[in-house]
Amino acid sequence: MRTVLLAGAAAAALIITPAAGQNGPPLRTLPETVVTATRFPTPIERIPAGVTVIDRATIETRGYRSLAEALAAVPGLGVVQSGGTGQTSSVFMRGTNSSHVLVLRDGMPLNDPSTPQSLFDFGNDLLSDVERIEVIRGPMSGLYGSGAIGGVVNLITRSGRGTNRAFTATGEIASGSQSTAAASAVVAGETRGIDYALIGQGLTTQGHNIVPRRLATSIGERDGARIGTVTANLGAQLGERFRVFGFARWRENKADLDQAGRDDPNYTARNRSGMWRAGVAGALVPGWLDTTLAVGQSRDNRQFRDRPDQFAFSGSDDSRYIGTRTVYQWDNTLRLPEAGVVDAAAVTFGAQRIEDRVDVQVRFDGPFGPFTQDVDRSTRSDAAYLGAQLRLFRRLDLTANVRHESPRDFSDTTTWRVGGVLTVPEAALSVHAAYGTSFRAPTLFDLFGVGSFGFRGNPNLRPEKGRGGEAGVALDLGALGLASGRLSATYFRTRITDLINDDPTFTTRINVGRVDIEGVESALDLTPAPWLDLRAAYTWTVAQDADSGAQLLRRPRHRGSLGATLWANPRLSIAPEVLIFGPAADVLYADSGTFQGRGRNPGGVVINLAARWRATGALELFALGRNITNSRYEPANSFVVPGAAVLIGLRAGL
């Protein structure tokens, strides 16, 4: 009920305070630099890593509604959804596990400690309060610690800074097929040293049946979702040198779920997620030393409920997962002056403490008897990091960082990363290379979990450890006399050891096995005419168990995307997007709904389309088509992509 009220509140705010969106001054204009890769604003072309930035204009032009949608076309990154918006979604980055992707909000780590692998669910978040998404691929534990084996996704919140107006407002309202309704409203501004942004958003839909029609166990039951979010982002200047800031966000989701291989009309999930962050930032020594001191907390409360139904082996579930993460951060940047052939030099350093607490109660009753599983524990980890970057002869950028982690429940871990970018303007060419180490800490469930079938956690576990590198090249096509654009290709290789998994008797967790991953990610961005942007990406990935040679599940060897933005006239834009997935290893379900074991899951193609028409300077109409060919591709076997859908809306401004 609360999510419905939130959606209504967002719609009411839109009616009361119409807003500008892309038709008026932007809520915040950021330069084409990236903070996440080095903790210091750095131009993308000078970063020795795979980087993708999805800004606010891109989100609106391409019609992305959820975080999973926005990430689907990123090179080297695979999104696997077990349903539509609001249902479980995982991300595999450069072939690593979904637990090897660290998610940040404005630099604060968000992964849920109450999940068995400390995962982040990419299916829950809408994007109205996101200004920018920065995706950094490759081992990043040297900067961010545990979980950043495959890479980092940083969500940067919309802010009132840069509006240069005391009041702006943006908002939209939309409806479409499957009884879908969505609304959002943003009120923001800055005046007399104070900046603010207040954002409300909501979505409700009856959804599609996410169990394929091919399965005899599909009864056509729709799997809907309701999502509501409220965000506040505030700041105030303290004199000329310092600024205090505060951020708070509340999200509530309710979604219908299904079991693998069959419909489940009684299975629901409710997720209440809240977070806040506050601190002070400014110049300790103007022009030289900047510092930020912040504290924040995120809390996820997930409940799953199920009741017996008509299918064989049906059971009941009443489980709860509560995870709380408190983060203390002290970050510093020391800018160094030019010295001969050296410029753009900076040193970053800081410290961090993360305190996690989980309260998990699993209560499942199935055909083989009742099953319980409990964890009620807490832990903490202290860390310090040091990084440096500089440019030599105005063409060679070098970066290095190291981080030392001192956790309470396992041994200390030190990780590092080094890299460089060589620019050769005479050939319109840049070459980059990087190498680093990474790790993922055992979760509280791994260490201390208790199950009714004899499971006990293993407090002697070691962290999972990664080691990998990459080398790539990029061409500036415009500098070669061709159409404006960029062509890039990067080879990457990763090895992960001490993987944490169940022992042969499923009674505890042990460190076992190794994974070898290699691949190539390539991308083309081209502007052949002022009214046309083209883009293409292709990723080849081989991810396999180093001992058995078996391919890792749900990681296609071939994956790609095609997209374009066409301005038919200054008022009308059309943006098609084609997502292409090759076959992948998976656990399979026969058409009868019975479990078949490991096999080859077929690939597929999904086509999306977005169109925007600016009716007036303050009024815009948009239409979104999702899966317009009604593809029946199954990203995870027995879970089909949502069917064809249309959403039509109005974006207004003041």
N, C-alpha and C positions, 0 to 999 in steps of 0.2 A: 504493500500500500504506500509506503514511504516513497518508493521510486516513482510511482504514478503522480504523487503530489509534487515531487521535484520536477518532473516533466511539465506539469501544469504551471508550476511557478516560473519555469524558464519561458514558457509560451506567454504567460502574462507579462513578464518583464519585457519581452519583445514587443508586445502590443503597446505597452506604456512608453517605452523608450526605443523607438526605431533607431537603426544605426547604419554605419557606412560600409563596413566590410572592406572589400577591395576598391570600392568607389570613392572613398574618402581617404584622409591621411591614415597610413598604416599604424596599427597599434604599437608596433615597435619595429624599427628597421635596423637589422644587424648587418655588419659588413661580412663579406664572404671569407670569414675566418672561422677556425674551429678551435674550441677550448678543450674539448674532451681528450684529444690525442696527446697533449703535452701539459695540460693545466694552465696554459698560457695562450692567449689569442695568437693564432698562427695561420697564415694563408694556406689554403688547402694544398696548393701545388708544392709547398715546402715541407710537407709531412710525410715521413717514410712509413706509410701504412695505407691499407685500403680504407678510404673514407667516403662516406655518402652523407650528404646533407639534404634533408627534406624540410623546406621552409614553409611558412604559412601560405605564401602564394601558391606553392606547388600543391599543398593539401587541398586548397579550395579549387584550383583549376582542374585537378584530376579527380575531385570528388571523393577523397578518402574520408570515410566516416569513423573508422576504428584504427587502432594501432596496428593490428594484424594486416589490414588492407594496405596501410602506408608502407609496410616493410616487405610486401610480397614480391616486389620487383627489384629489390636491392641485390646487386651481384654478391655471390658467395654466401647468401643467406636464404635458408629454406623455412617457410612458415607451414606448419602442419596443424590444420584446424579439425577438431572433432565436432564440426557443426558450424554455425554462423556466429554473428556478433553475440557476445555474452557467454558462448560456450568455450570449453577448454581449447587453448591454442599454445603450441610450443614452437620454439625457434631453434634451428640447428645452424650454427655459424661456422663456415668453412669445414663442415663435416664433423665437428665436435658435438658432444651431447648437449641436449637442451639445458642441462644443469651447468654448462660451461659458458653461459652468456650472462654477464652481469648487467643489470638495469639500474640506471641512476635517474633521479629527479633533481635537476639543478645541481648535480654533482653528489647527491646523497644516495648511497646504495639502498635498493628497495626489495631485493629478493626475499621471498617469504620464508622465514626460518622454520615455520611449522610444517612445511611440506617435507616428505622423506628425503628429497634431494635439494632442498632450498631453491626451488624453481620460482620463476616469475611467469604468471599466466598472461599471455599477450592478447587474450580474447575479451578482456573485460573493459578496456579503456577506450572511451571516445576522445576526440581530439580538439574540441572547442577551446580548451584551456592550454593548448600546446602551441607555442610560437615556432618551435624548431625541433627537429629530431636529428641528432648526430650519431652516426653509426661508425664505429672504429673496429675494423677487423684485424685479428691477430692477437697474440698473447699480450695482455695489458696488466698482468698482476704486478709488474714493477711499479705501476702507478696506483692501481686500485685494489690490489690484494686478492682475496679468495674469490673464485668463480669466474675470473676474467681469462679463461684459457682460450676460448674461441674469439672473444671480443667484448665490446661494451656498447650498449645503447643508452644514450643520455637524452632525456626528455626535458626541454627547456621551457619553462612556464611563461605564458604571456604576461606582459608587464605594461604599466602606464608610462614607463620611462621612454622618452623620445617622442611622445605625442606632441609636445609643445603646446598643449591645450589643457585647460582646466577640466574639460568634460568632452569625452567622445563616447559613442555607443555603437556597438555592432550587434547584429542578431539575425536569426533566421527561423523559419518554421516550414515544415515539409510533411508530406504524407505520401503513401504509395501502396503498392501491392502487399499482400499478407497482413493487411490491417496495420501497416507500419505508420507511426507518427513520431516526429522528432522536432525538437525545438532547442534553441540556445540563445543566450543573451550575454553580452559583455559590456560592462560600463567601466571606463578607464579614463585616466588623465593625470596631469601633474601641475602643481601650482605651489608657489612659495616653498620649494624644497621638499614637497610631499608628493609622492606618486602612489597610484592605487590601480588595481584591476580587480573587479568582481565578476565572476563568471558562473552562470548556471546552465546546465545542459541536461537533456533527458531524451530517452528513446524507448519506445515500446513496440513490440511486433509479435504477431502470432507465429512467425517463422515458417520454416519448411520442415518436412520430415527428413532428418539427417541419416536415417537408415535407408540404404539403397532399395529400390523397388525389386531388384533381382532376388533379394532374400525372402524366403518364405516366412520369416519371422517379422517382416515389416507389415504393420497394420495401418500405415498411413497417418499415424499420430504426429501432429505438428509439434515442433520444439521451439517455443517462443522464448522471449527474453524481455526484461524490463531493466533499464539502467538509468540511474540519476546521479549527477555529480554537482557539487558546489565547491568553488575555489575562490580564495581571496589571496591576493599578492600585494603587499604593502611595503612602502619604504619612506624614509625621511632623512634629510641631510642634517648632520650635526656639524655645523660650521662648514668650512670649505674643504675639509680633509676626510671626514668620515660620514658614513651612512649606516643607519640601522635598518634592518629589513625583517619582515615576518611573512610567512606563507602558511596557509592551512587549506586542507582539501578533505572532502568527505565524499565517498562513493558507495552506492548500494546497488547490487546486482541481484536479480533473481532470474534463473534460467531453468528450462526443462532439459534434462539430459537423457541419453540412452546408453544401454550397455553395449559393449562390443558384440556384434553379431545379431542383435535383436532390438526391437522397440521395447521401451519400458515406459508405459504411460503414467507411472507413479513416482518417477525419479526426478527430484528437483535439487537445485543447489542455491544457496543464498550466501552472498559474499558482502560483508560490510567492511569497508577499508577506509581508514582515516590516517592522515599524516599531517605533521606540522614541522616547521623549521624556522629558527630565528637566530639573528646574530648581528654582528657589526663588521663592516668592511671599510677600508680606506688606506690612506697613504701615511705610513709611519714616518717615512722620509720622502717628501714629495719628489717625484721624478725618479726615485731610486727603489724604494722598498714599499710594496703594497702587502697588506695582510687582511685575512678574513678569519674571524672566530665565530663558530656557529654550533648550535646543538639542534637536533631534530629527532623525531620519532615517527615510525610507521607501525600500524597495527592492522593485521588482517584477521577477520573472524569469519571462517567458512563453515557452513553447515550443510550436510548432505542427508536427505531423507528419501527413503524408498519403502514401498510396501509390496507384499506378494501380488503377482498378477497371473495371467492365464498361461504363461510360458513355463516349460519345464525348467527346473533348477532356479526358479525365482526365489528371491529371499527378501529380507527386510534390512534396512540400513538406517541408523540414526547416529551419525558421527559428527564430531566437532573438531575443528582445527583452529587454534588461536595462536598467532605468532606476533610477538612484539619486538621491534628492533629500535634501539636508541643509539644515535650516532653523535659523537663529539668530534669536531673537525677544527684544525688550525692549519691554514694554508697561507703560504707566503711566496711572493715573487720579487726577486732582486734583479733589476735591470742594470746591465753593465754598459759603460760608454764604449763608443767605437775606439778601436786601437789598431791602427795600421790596416792590415788586410782583414781584420775581424770586425764584424758588426752584427746587429740583431742578437746580441748575446744576453742570456738571462739564466738565472738559477732559481729553481723552485724547490721548496722544502716545506715540511710540515709534519704533523702528527695526527693520529686518529684513534679513537676508541669506539668499538662496536660492542654493545651489550644486547644479547639475544635471550628471549625467554619464550618457551612454548608450553602450551597446555593442549594435548591431543587426547581425545577419547574416541576410539573407534568401536562401534557396537554393530556387528553384522551377524545376522542369523540366516544361514543358507541350508541347502540340502545335506551338507556334511556336518552340520552342527553349528553352535554359536562360536563366533570369533571376536575376541577383544584385543585391543592394542592401545597402550597408554604411554605417554611421555609427559612428564611435568618437571622440566629442568630449565636451568639457565646457564649461560656461559658468557665469556667476554674475550675480546682480543684487542691488544694494543699494537700499534704500528707506527713506524716513522719512515719517511721517504725523502729522497733527494734526487733532483733532476737538473739537467743542464742542456742548453741548446745555444748554437752560435752559427754564424755564416762566414765562410772563408772566401775571399776574392769575389764576393757578391754572386757566387754561383754554386757553392757547396755548403749545404745545410747539414749539420750534425746534431744528433740528439742522443741523450743517454739518461737512464734513470735506474734507481735501485730502491727497493723497499724491504724492510725487515719486519716480520710479523711475530709477535709474542703472544700466542694464545694460552688460555688457562688449561685446556684439556688435551693438548698434544704438543709435540716438539716445535721449537721455533723454525720459521721458514724465511729464507731470503730469496727474492726474485729480482730480475733485472731485464733490461731491454736496451739495445743500442741500434741506431739506424742512421741513414744518411740519404740525401737527395742531391744529385748532381744535375744542374741545369746547363744545357748546351744550346744557347739561343741561336748560334750559327746554324744549327741543324734543326731548330724548332723542337728540340728533344729534351726530355728529362728522364733520368734513370734513378731508381730508388732501391734500397736494400735494407733489411732489418732482421734482427735475430733477438730472441728473448726466451725467458723461462716464465712459468706460471704454475698455479696450483689451485686446487679446490679443497677446502677444509671438510672433514667429516661433519655431517649434520648432527644435531642433538638426537635425532632418531637413530642414526648410525651408531652413536656412542652409548645411548642410554635407553633406547626403545624397549618395550616389554610387550609380548604377544601371548595370547592364551594357548597357542599351539606349541609353546616351548621356546619362542623367539626371545633372545636377550641381546641387547646391544653390545658392542665390543669397544671398551674404552681404550684399547691399545691400537686402534686404527692409525694409520699414517695418512697424510693428505694425498690426494691424487696429484700427480706432477706432470706438467707439460713442458715441452721444449720445441721450439719451431722457428722457422724463418721464412722470408719471402724476398723476391726480387722482381722488379717490374720496370716497364718502360711506358712513357706517354708521349704522344705526338700532338703538337699544337697545329691543327690542320690549317687554320687561318694564316699562320705565319709561313706556311708552305705555298701560299697563293691559292689555296682551295677555299671551300666554304668554311665559315667560322665553325669551329668544333674541336673536339678532343677525342683521340683514340688511345685506349690504354689496355695493357695486358699485364697480369701479375701471376707468377708461379709461387705457390705456397706449399710448405711441407711441415707437418706436425707429428710428434710422437707423444703419446700419453701413457704413463706407467702408474702402477699401484692403484688401478681402478678399484673402486669400492663396489662390491657386489655381494649377493647372498652366498653363503657356503653351500656345499652340495646337499646338506640336510635341511636347509632353510631355517636354521635355528639361530643364526647370527650373521653379522657382516664381516667380510674379510677383504684384504687387499689382494687382488688377483688380476692377472692379465695385462696386456698392452694393446694399444691401438696405434696403427700407422695411417696417416692421412696425407694425401697430396692432391693437388689440383691446380687449375688455372681459372682465373676470373678475368673477364674482358668486358669492356664497355665502350660504346660509341655515343657521343652526344654531338649533334650536327644541326646547324641553322643554315640551310641552303637558301632561305629567303627570309625577309623580315617578318613574314606572316606564317612561318612554318618552323617548328622545332621537331627534330626526330631523335629518338634514343633507342638503343638496343643493348642488351646485356646477355652474356652467355657464361655459364660456369660449368666446368668439368671437374668432378670430384670423385676420388676413389678413397673410401673410408672403410677400413677392414680391421678385423681382429688379427693382431700380429702373430698369434699362435696358430689359429685354425685357418686363416685366410678368408673367413666368412665376411661378407659385406655387412656393414652396420645397417640397422633397420631405418627405413624412412628417409634415406639420403640418396636421391636419384643421382646417377652418374652424370646425367646431362640435364641441364635446367636453363631456361632462358626467358627473355621477355622482349617485347617490342612495344613501342609507344610513340605517340606524336601529339603535338598541340598545334592545331590549325586555327588561325584567326581568319574566318571568312570575311569579316569586316571589323572595324575597331570595336564594335559592340558585341560581336558573337565569336565565341571560341568553342571548339570541339576537340575533345581529348580521348581518343581510343587507347586501350591498353590490352595487350595480348600476353598471357602468362602461359608458358610451355613447360610441362613437367615430363621427364623421362620415367621409365619404369624403375622401381626400387625394391629392394628386399623388404619384406614385411611378414607379419603373422597373418594368415589368410583364413577367411570364412567362406565355406561353400554356399551355393545358392540355397541350400536347405537350412542355412544358419548354423551348421555344425562347424566346429573348430577343425582346421586342417593342418595347422602347424606352419612352419616357415616356408615361404615361397616367394614368388615374384609378383608384385603388385603392378598392374598396368599403369602407364602414364596417361596424360590427358592435356587438354587445352581449355583455358577459361578466358573469355573475352569480356571486357568491361568498357563502358562508354560514359563520358561526362560531357555535358554541354552547358554553357552559360551565355545568357543574353542580358546585356545592360540596357534596361528599358529607359532609365533616366540616370542622372549623375548620382542619385541616392537610392536607386532601386534596381535589383538584379533578380532575374529568374534563372533557375537551374534545373536540370533534369539529369538523373543518374540511372544508368542501366547496368545491372550486375549480372554476370553470367548470361549474357543476352542470347547465347545459342543453347542454353539449358543443358550444358555439359553434365555428364554423370560421373565425372572423375572422382576418385576416392583418394584423398591425400593420405588418409590412414584407412587401411582396408576395413570395410563394413561401415565407414562413415563417409557419406557423399557430400560434395560441395553443395551449398544451398542452390536451389533452382533459380530460374530467371526471375528477376525482380526489377521494379521501377520505382524511383522516388522522385517526386517533383516538389520543388520548394521555392520560397521567396526569401531573398536576402535584402534587408533594407538598412538605411543608414541616416545618421544625423551628424 
